[in-house]
Amino acid sequence: MLRTALRNVLAHKARLMMTALAVLLGVAFVAGTLIFSDSVAEAVKNASAKNLKDVAVSVQATNSDPEAPDVVDAGKDGKRATALDDKLADRIRTLPGVASVRANVTGEATLAGPDDQPVGNGWQNRAANYQPGKDGKDARYPLLQGRGPANGGEIALAESTAKAAGVKLGDTVRFATDGPVLKKKLVGIVASDDPQVTAGGSLALFDTATAQRLYLHPGQFDELIVAAAPGTDERALTAKVREVLPKDRAEATSGSALAAEQSRMIAQQNSALSQTLLTFAGIALFVGVFIIANTFTMLISQRSREIALLRAVGASRRQVVRSVLAEAALLGLISSVVGFGLGLGIAEGLRAVLNANGAGFPDGPVVISPSTVGAALAVGVVVTVLAAWLPSRKAAKIAPVEALSSVEAAPAMRSLVLRNSIGAVITGLGVAVMLYVSTLKSGDDLPVAMLGSALTLVGVIILAPLLSRPLVSLAGLVTIRLFGIGGKLAKENALRNPRRTAATGSALMIGLTLITGMTVVGHSAQLGMDKMAANGVSADYQVTTSTYVGMDPALSKKVAHVPGVTAMAPLRGAGFSTGDSPGDGGFGYLRGTDLTQIDKVTRLTFTQGSLDAVRAGGIAVSDKGLKEHGWHVGDTVTVSFDEKKKTKLKVAAAYKENEALGEAFADVSLVDPHTTRVKNERLLVKTADGGSPALVKDIRHALGDSPLLKVQSRDDLRKENAGQIDTVVNMVYGLLGMAVIIAVVGVVNTLAMSVFERTREIGMLRAIGLARSGIKQMVRLESVVISLFGAVLGMGVGIFLAWAGGSLVGSSFPTYEMVLPWGRLGLFLLIALVVGVLAAVWPARRAARLNMLEAIGAH
């Protein structure tokens, strides 16, 4: 029987090729994901190990606040105060076993590019101090050109940063930290393997005294890196260092513990990406299951006489099952081996694509672990064998006499009734769960929505044979009217075996369900965000900083005097907590603004009270905020701001939800006393003529032309939001594209084998006068009908799931409302139509080229 299985694989190479391709693509996706994950993890680990090569102990500044020990807040002067100073560094240097101590200062610096736009990705714009050794060079930052900065008027940049800023040695570099624009001369260009810099950030280096003036205070540091003398025990040295540290103001971590923590973080970061990719790989394999099962079902039907002969000469049912499963296992193994090779290319392609989009993964070798090889091969073989299990059982049930004397029979009604009953129950359960999800309002209920979606999708797949009859018949009305007898034959062929049509269409349905659902939700979310922005803000421009450090209020006031500006309102705020004791109860955020201007740059709708009541010394709270905190207009409430002091506030008015103002707002005079540093988060600017590029330049100039600034129109904000949503949707399109390709392969495979089954029938049609073009048309229309069936079913399920799950998205903003993107939905239908036409090219040509007399005599 094993020899028989091998012979069958070799004898039906063409028929099994498409099935092998489905397995191959799925395995390639799995293998590529695993190899990519292992390779990136190893590369980042090696880069981290290189950074920690000489680190025996890391001493870092901490906050004495037990609730946030890792946060060192800036004081009112904008600079951090730490307990790591020159005295502590000298004390550590005198400890036995210490070879050297590197004292680091870190911060953020945003450089101005050639067009005055910021260089880098904001929060990844690093700055540090250059620490030359006896040779005048800093080993941490190898020099490529020039020298290191030696005084307050000099700066060095990473090579990628200098290139992005368009500067060379000797040029003046313009940059900002959190204040006015600074200028320094570029004296050095260095190499850097810092992941933040390679991922699209920037790196600026100053001499130590300058870095301390910018970010800390003279003589202070953020971190002390201790290198150990040869033969020194790392744990013992860490314990000695801890003994000299000021209590609650600094902590020491051994180099090995730091490396372990970094490895854990790397694994955690890669895990999310790998799980996402493996989820889509699983979808691709799930689609492949339908194709594999379809192929083996058709092969067994075609080989029924052969199987009957085997049974007649003594083969048991178990042997028949084993023979089919052995054939599937061999097919799965061959496909998996080839797919694994393709996965190597996918892994490299993923890294290249993500790096091109700013991921910044470090270079490193391709890592192929034994577990990856085993997992990829096992997945391919197991999926193929499982998909072939039901067809193998069907083969084992063939009775020798019945098979020898019969042709393919239609599926028994009993089996379809049982299948339809099971499908109805599962579909009903899935729909019930999704209807329940439609009443939920929290993003935490996403797992429930995913369960309901899975149940609904599986149930519809099971019901697909039942649903195929009305949908295919409806499509048949169109094909008959347009194409006559060719359309009628196509419809009848598609209806001849509902389960086969359903399995083929379901493969395409799965991909289109997910794509349609994501498209509808993404489109609706975008429109909701646009509506929310339009409803809340009437300003023509919003001014922010790329690093969210805020703007000097004194400087911000100059914007109001720019010619063409008719109104300007700043927005800044402070967090508060409610409850009987400071820090207890709920939390909220109170925005401070200019109450004489805010109604000119926003669209405020008061439901109780008025702006005049707020101007009299109270606060305005949104309807949602009142509900969450249990407050009422007229109440005097007690809250605790960041400094933990209780403060009484009077709720003077209530307003409808407003994106710009959040849950509560008041005059800046009420908010400012409760902030450590008074900085404007945003400026809302109204102009006389709607704005112009020249006015944007004037606004930037009034604010000092800082590269930190972002001056955005409402259209800019809309495009920025749309870009974020489109990025996610396009990523989903790309990942689900593999599943759609596999579905197309399934259509081709089903049609090709269907043509083989109907060889005699096609010969008879040719004999009674149907031309070759008519045969091609019949096969093409059958393909189109099956593809459109899968597309319509998938899009229908996708729209339903998007409607039911939309409430979870709507929890993020109240203006969310499901809107169907008719243009894209029409495009999906057109793509399905094209898929049907292209998938039929080879089968139609093969059918048309059959010899009439040989076809009539075929068995």
N, C-alpha and C positions, 0 to 999 in steps of 0.2 A: 504493500500500500504506500510505503514511503517512496518507492521508485515510481509508482503511479503519480503521486503528488508532484515529484520532480518533473516527470514527463509532461504533466498538465501545464506546469509553469512555462516550460520551454516551448510547448506546442501552441500556447495562446499568448505569446509575447506581446503582440499588437493589442489584444483585448485588455491585457493587464497593465499595459504601459500607463494609461491614464490614471488607473487606480494607484499605481506606484508613484505617480507624480503627486497625487493628493497626499499620500503618506510622506513622501519626500519633502514637500513644502512645509508640512506641519512639524516634522522632525527638525528641519533646518531652522525654523523659528525657535524651537525649544533649545537646540544646541547653540545657536547664535546668542541667545539670551544668556545662557549659562556661561559660555565662554567669555562673552563681553563682561558679565558681572565679575567673574574670577580675574580677568585680565586687568580691569579697572581697579578692583580692590587691591590686587598685588602691586600695581603701579603706584597707587596713592599710598599704600603701606610703605613701599620702598622710599617714596619721596618724604614721607613723614619720618621714617627711620633715619634718612639722611639728615633731616633737620634736627633730629634728636641725637645725632651720632655722639657728640661730646657733652651731652646733658646728663649729669649724674643726679642733680637736684634742681628743681624749678621752684623759685620762691615768688609768689604772686601776691599783690596787694588785695586785700578784701575789705569789706564794709563791716563795721561793728554791729550793724542792724542784723539780728538773727533771722529776720524774714527774708533778707536778700543779701547773704554774705558774699556773693560773687559780683555784686554791683558796686562800683566805686563812682558815686554820683559827682557831677561837677558842682562847684560852689557858685556863688552869685557872680563871681568874676569869670565863670565859664571854664575854669580850670580845675582839674581833679587834685585832691590832696591825699597823698599816700604816706605810709610809714616806712616805705623803702627809700632810704637816703644813702648818702655817701658814707655816713658813719656805720650804718648797718652793713653795707657792702664791704667796708674795711674790716669790720668785726668778723664777717664770714671768711674773708681772705686769710685771716690768721688761724682759722681752725685747722687741726691736723688732717691731712688727706686732701685738702683743697688745692687744686693746681691753678685755677683761675676763676674769676667771677666776671661775667658779662652783664652789664647793667643796661637794660632796654627801656626805651621810651617809645610808646606807640600812640597813634592817633589817626585822624583822617584828614586828607588834603585833596581837594578837588581842583584839578588843573583846567585852564581855559584852552580849548582847542583853537584851530585856525579861524573858525567862525564864531568864536566866543562861546561856543556850546561846551558843556562839561565833558571832560574825558573820563571814561570808565563808567562803572555801574553804581555810582553813589556809595552804597554801604561797603563796597569792596575797594574803595580808594584809600589804600593804606599809606601811612607815613611812619617813619622810624628814625632813630638816631644812628649815624654812621660812626663806628668805633674803630679807628685805626690802631693796628698793633705797632710793634717796633719797626716794622718795615713800611709803615705808613698806609697799609691796606687793611681792609676789613674782610676777613675770610668768609664771613657770612654773605657778603655781597661782592663777588669777584668783579673787578673793574674790566670793562671792555674798551673804554675810551676815557681819557682825561684822568682826573684824580678825585678823591673824596672831598666833600665840603669841609672847610676849615674855619669858617666864620659865619656871622649872621647874614651876610649878603650872598651866600652861595647855596646851591642845591644840586643834588644828583638824582637821576631818574633811572628807572628800569628801562631796558632797551625798547620794550613794547610800548611803554608809556611815552617815551620821547618821540617814537614814531607816530603814535596817535595824536600827540599834541603838535606835531609838525615843527619840532625844535631840534637844534643841533648845538654842539659845544660852543659856548660863548654867547648864545642867545639869552634874552631875558624871559624868564618863565613867570607867567601870571597864574596865581592860585589863591584859594581861600580855604580857611578851616571852618570857622563859624562866624567870622566877622568880616571886616573890609578886605578888599583885594590886596594881596601882597605880591611883591616882585623880587625875584632873586636871579642871580646869574647861574646858568647851567655850566658846571665845571666837570661833571663826570657822568658816565653812562655805565650801568652795572647789569649783570645777569641776575635773574631771580627765578627760583623754582617754587615760589610760594603759590599754592593752589588758588588763592584768591586773586592773585595778580594774573596768572595764566588763564583764569576763567573770565577774563574781561575786565578786571579791576585795574588799578594803577598803583605805582609805588614811588613815593618821594622820600628822599633821605636828606637830613640836616645834620649839622654838628650837634653834639649832645646838649650844649648850653642853649642853642636855638630851639631844639625840640622841647626842652624843659620849659622854656618861656612860652611856647605855643600851646602846650597841652597840660603841663603840671606846674610845679613851682621850682625855683632853683635848687639843685641838689637832690631832687626826688626822681623816682623811677617807678615804672609799672611792673617790672619783672627783673629778677636776678637769676641768671643762669650759672649754675655752679658746675665746673668741670673737676673731675676727681683725678688725683695723682694715681699712677699705675699701682695696682695691687690694693687699692682702697675698696672696702666693702660699701656698696651703695646704700644699703639699709642703715648701716651704722652711721654713715655720713649724713644721711637724711635726718636721723634722730639728733645728731649734734647740731645741725642747722636749726632744727625746730626749737632747741633750747635757748637760742639767742634771739628768737623772733619776738616782737611785741605781741602780747596777747590780743586776740580778736582783730588784729589789723593786718595780719599776713599769714600765709600758710605755705608749707613746703611739701612738694610732691616728688617722689623719686622718679628718675628717668624711665625706669621700667614700668612704673605705675602709669606714668604719662603716656608711654607708648601703648600700654594695654587699653587705656581709655580712648586713645585716638583710634586704635584698631576697632574697638567696639562702636565708636561713632561712625567710622567708615562703613562697617558692616551694616549698621542701622540705616545709613543714607542709601547704600546700594540696595538694601533689601526692598525698600519701597519701589524703586525703579524696576528691579528684577521681578517683583511680584506683579507689577502692572504689565510688563512685557509677557510674563508667563501666562497671565490671564488671557491675553489676546492670542497667545500660542495655543492655549487650551481651546479657545473658540475655534481656531483654525482646524485643530484636530477633531473637534466635535463635528464640524462641517464635513470633514473627511470621512467620519464614520458612516454617514449616509451614502457616500459614494462607494465605499468599500462594500457595505452591505448590499447596495443595489447591484454592484458588479457581480458579486458572488451569487446572488439570487438569480440573476440572468444567466450566468455561466452554468449553474446547476440545472436550470430549466433547459438550456441548450444541450446539456450532457446527460439528460435523463435516461436515454437509452444506454449510454455507456455505463452509468451507475447501475442500471438494472442488470446489465450483463455481469458486472462485478458481483452483484448480490446473487445472481443465478449460479455463478461458479463458486460460491461459498463465502463471500465477504460478509461479515456481520455488520449490523448497524453501527456498532462502536467503531469498527474499522473504517467505515465510510466517513463518520464524523472526524476521526483522526486524520484521514487522508485530506479532507477539506481544510482542517485546521493546520495541518503540516504545510499545505500549499500556501495558506495565508501567512503562516509564520515565516516561511522562506521569502515570500514577497515582501513582508514587513522588514525582514533583516536586510535584504538587498536595498530596499528603499531607504532604510535608516542609515546604512553605511554611506550611500550617496548623499543623503540629506545632511549627514554630519559634516561631510566635506563642504557642502554649500553653506552650512552654518558658520564655518570659519570666515567665509567672505562676509556673511551678514554681521558677524561680530565686529569686524574691522570697519564695515560700512556704518554701523551704528555709532561707533566712536567718532568717525570722521564727520558724520552728520551732526551729532550733538556738539562736537567741538566747534564746528562751523557756526553753531547757534549760541556760542558763548559758554559751553559747559566747562571747557578748560581742563579736561582730563590730562594728567601727565603722561608722557611717553613711557612705554614699557613693552616687554615681550608679550606675545599671545600665550596665555596660560590654559593648558588643556589638562584638567585633572582626571584621574581614573573614574571618579564618581560622575563627572560630566559625560564621559564616553558611555559609561554604563547606563546612566539615566536616559540619554538620548536614544540609545539602541533599544533599551527596554520599553520606552514609551512607544516607539514605532511598532515594535513586534506585538506588544500587549494590545494596543489600539486596533491593529489589524486583525489579530486573533479574535478579540471580543466582537468586532464588527462582523466577522465571518461565522460566529457561533450559531446564530439563528438560522442562517442559510444552510449550515452543515447539518443541523437537526432536521431541516426540511428535506435535505438530500437523503438522510438516513431513513426517512419515512416512505421513500419511494418503494412500492412493491414491484418485484421483477415483472410479473405478467402485465400489471396495469401500465407500467412505464413503457414496456415494449409495444403495447397495443394502443397507446394514446399519445395525443399531442398535448401541448401546454394547455392546461385548464385554467379557467378564471378562478380567482380566489374564492374560497367558500364564504357564503354570506355569514355563516356563524362567526367566523374569525373576525370579519369586519364589524359585526355587531358588538362583539366583546371589545374590540379595539376602540370603537366609537364610544362605548359606555365608559371605558377607562379614561379616554381623552376628555369626555364631557365632565367627568368628576374633577379631574386635575385642572382643566380650564376654568371650571366654575370656582374652584378653590382659589386659583390664582387671581381671577377677576375680583372675588370677594376681598382678598387681601389688598389688592390695589385700590378698590373702592374705599377700604378702611384707611389706606395710606393717603388718599385724597383729602381726608379730614384732618390729617396731622399737620403740624406747623413747625416742627423742630428738625434741624439737620441731623440730630442724633438718631432719628428713626430711619436712616438710610439702609441699615441691614434688613429691616422689614420690607422696604421697597425693593431691595435686590431679591429677596426671597419671593415676593409676589411676582416680580418680573420673570424670574426663572420658571416659576410654576405656570404662569400664563403662556410663556414661550413653548415650554415642553408640551403643555396641553394642546396648543394649536398644532404643533408638529404631529402629535398623535392623531388629531382630528383632520389632518391635511387631506387624506383620501376622500373623506366625506365632503370637505369644502371644495375639493378640486372639481367635482361634478358641476355645481352651479357656476363657478367662476370660469371654468374651461368652456362650458356651454355658452356662457355670455360672450366670451371671446370668440367662440365659433360663429356666432351670429355675424360678427364683423368680418371674419375671414371668409365666410361663405358669400357674403354680399360683395366683398371686394375681389375675391379670387375664384369664386365659383367652386368647381369640383375639387380643385387643389385644396381650398380652404376647408371643405367638408371632410376630405380624407384626413387632413391634419387634425381636425377636431376629433374625429372618430379614433384615430391612433392614440391621441393623448388621453382619451377616455377609456381606451381598451383595458389598460391596467392602472387603476386609480392609485394603487399603492406605489407603483414605480414612478408615476408622474408626481405623486406627493413627495416621495423621497428626493427626487431630483429638484423639484421646486423648493423644498424645505432648505436645502443647502444654500440657495441664494436668499431665501427668506430670512435666515438667521442674521446674515451680514446686514441686510437692508433694514431689519428691525432695529438693530443697534445704531446704525448710521442715521436712520430717520429720527429715532428718539433723541439722539444727541443734537441733531440739526434743529429740531423743533425747540428743544429746551434752550440751546444756545441763542437761537434767533429771538425767542421770546424774552430771554434774560437781557439781551442787548437792547431791545426796544424798551423794556422796563427800566433799565438804567438810564437810557436817554430821556424817558418820560420823567423819571425822578429828578434828574438834573435840571430839566426844563421847568418842572413844577416848582423846584426849590430856589433856583437862582435866576436872577434877571441880569446879573453882572455880565459884562462883555469879556472880562479877563479874570483869571485866577492866578495869583502869584504865590509860588511856594519855593522851597529849596530842595534840591535833589537828594540831600542827606537828612532831611527833616530836622535840621538843627535850629530852624527858626530864623527870624529876622529882627534886627534891632528896631524897637518901636519908634525911636527918634528918627531913624533913617526912613522908616516906612511912611512917616507923615509927609515926607517930601513928594510922595506919589500923588497925593491929593492936589498938589500945586502944579502938576504937569499940565501944560496947555492941552485941552481936549478931554481931560478927565473931569467928569461932573460929580462923581461920588466915589468914596473909597471907605470901606469898612474893614478893620483888622479882625482877625479871629484868633484867639488864644484861649487857654483854659486850664483847669485844674481838676484832678480826680478827687472824688470824695466817697466816703462810706457812710451808711446809715446804720442805726442800731443803738443799743443802750450804752455801749462802750466803744471807744475809738477802735476802728478797724473791724468792728462787728457789723453784722447785718449785710445788706446789699451794697452794691457799688454803682457809681454813676460818674458822669463827667459834665462839668458846668463850663460852658463857653463864655468868654468875655468878649464884648464887641463895643463898637461906638453906636449907642442907641439913637443918635441923631442921624445916622447914615444907613443903618442896617436895613430899613424898609425900602431904601432906594436901590439896593443891590440884591435883595432877595424877594421872593414872593411869599409873604407871611399871611397865613389865614388863621385868625384867632377864633377859637370856639367859645372861650370865656375870657372876660377881662379885655385889656387893650395894651398897646405899647406904652401909652402914657402911664398906666399903672406900674409897668416895669420901670419906667424912667423915674418913678417916685421912690425907687429904692428896693423893689422886689425882684423876684426872678420869674421867668416864663418857663413853663414845663410842657413838653409835648403830651398829647393825649395818651400815647403809649407809655411815656415816662410816669405819668400820674398813675396809670393802672399798675405798672410794675412796682412802684414804691408805695402804693396805697395812699397817695396824697390827694388833696382836694384844693381847689382854688380858694384862697383865704386862709389856709392853714399856715401856721408858723412851725417849720420843721427844724430839727436839730441834726446836723451832719458833722462829720469829722474830715478835715482835709489832710493833706499829706503830713503836715506837722503834728497830727494827732490831737489837735485842739478842737473842742466842740464849738460849732458856730450855728447861730440861729438864722434861718432864712425865711422870708415870707413868700409864699407862692401867690403871685399877683395876677397871673394870666395863664391860659392854656392855648396851645396852637396845634394845628394839624402837622403831622410828620413832615420834617424839612431836612433834607440831606445835609445842607450846609451847616445848620445850627444844632443838629443832633437832638438829644433828649432835653436839654435845658440851656438857657442862656440868660445873661445879665450884663450890666455895664462893666467895663474893664476895671473900674474903681472898686468893684465888689470882689472881683476875681484876683487881681494882682497881689493883694496881701497874702494870698495863700499859695503863691508860686515861688520856687527857689530862684529861678531866673525868669525875668519877664521877657519873653520872646514871642513874636507873632508867628503862628503856625501858617496862616494864609492871609492873603489880602484879596478882597473882592473889589474889582474896579469896574465902574460904569463910565462909558464914554459918550460923547455927544453924537458921534456919527457911526457907532458900532465898532470903531477901531480900525487900525491900519498897521502895516509893518513899521512905518515911521514912528507911530505912537508906541509900539512895543519897544523900539530902540530907546525912546525917551524915558519910558518906565524903567528899563534896565539901567540907563545912565543915572537916573535919579537914585537908584539903589546901589550905585557904585560899580556897575558892570561886573558884578560878581559872577564867576562861573557856576556858583551854587544855585543861581536863580533859574526858575522855570516859569516863564510867562506864557500861559496857555489860554487860548480862546475856547469857547464852548465846543466848537468843532474839533479842536485839538483834543479836548478831554474825551469827547465822544469817540474819536478815532483811537485814543489810547485804550479806552475800555473795550472797544470792539476788537482791537488787536489782541488783547489778552484772551478774550473768548474765542476768537478765530484760531489762535494758536492751539488751544486745547482741542477744538473741533477738528482742525486739520490734522493734528497728531492722531486723533481717533480714526479719521479717514485713512491715514497711512497704515495704521496698525491693522484695521479691519480689511484693508485692501487685500491682504493675504487670504483671508477667508473668502472674499468675493472671487478671487482668482481660482481658488480651489473649487468653488461652486461652478464656475464656468467650465472647469475641467470635467466636473460631474455631468454637466449637460452634454458635452462632447462625447463622453464615454457612454452615456445612456443612449444617445442617438446612434452611435456607431454600432453598438451591440443590438439595438433595436432593428437597425437595417439588416444585420446578419440574420436575426430571427425571421425577418419578413422577406427573405430572399425570394422564396417561391411566389409570394404575394406580389412583390415588385415585378417579377417576371411576367405574371399574369396581367398586371396593369399595362405593362409595355406591349403585351401581345394583343390586348384589345384596343390599343391605339393611343395610350398616354405617352406623350413625347418625353425625351430625356429632360427637357426644361420643366415639364410638369412634375416629374419625379423630384427634381431639385427643389421646385417650389413647395411641394408637399412636405419634404423634410425640413426645409427652412421655416415654413409656417408652424410646423409642430414644435420646433425649437423655440420660436417666438412665443407661442401660446404657453409653453411650460415656463419660460423665463418671465413672462408678464404675470403668470399665476403666482410665482414666487415673489415677484416684486410687489404686486398689489397686496398680497397677504402680509408680507413683511412690513410694508409701509403702514398698513392699517393697524397692525399690532404695535408698531413703533409710535404712532400717533396716540394710541390709547395709553400706552405706558408713559409717554411724555405728559399727557393730560393728568393722569393720576399722580405721577411723581412730581409734577410741577409745584404742588403746594409746598414741598420741602425747599425748593429753590426760592419760592415766594416768601419763605420765612426770613430771608436775608433782606428783602426790601419790599414794601407794600405795593409798589406799582407793577409788580410782575403780573402778566396776563398772557395766557397762551395765544400765540398768533402763528398761524401756519405759513411757512415760507413757500408760497405756491410755485415760485420760480424754481427753487431747488428741488421741490418734490417732482415738478415736471421734468427736471433734468434727470432725476433718478429713474423715472419711467422711460425716458429716452435712452438712458444707459442700458436698462434692462432689454429694451428693444434691440439695441446694437449688439448686446451680448448674445441674444438669441440668434441674430443673423450671422455673427462671426462664428459662434459655436457650431453652426450647421454647415459651415463651408466644406470641411473634409467629409463628414458623413453624407452630405447631399451629393458631393462629387462621386463618392464611392458607390452610392446607390444608383446614380445615373449611368455609371460605367459598367454595371452588371450585364453580362451576356444574357439575352432574353431566354434562349433555349436552355442554357446551363442553369439559369435561375429557376425555370419551371421544373426541371428535373432534380433540383436540390432536395435533400431530406433534412 
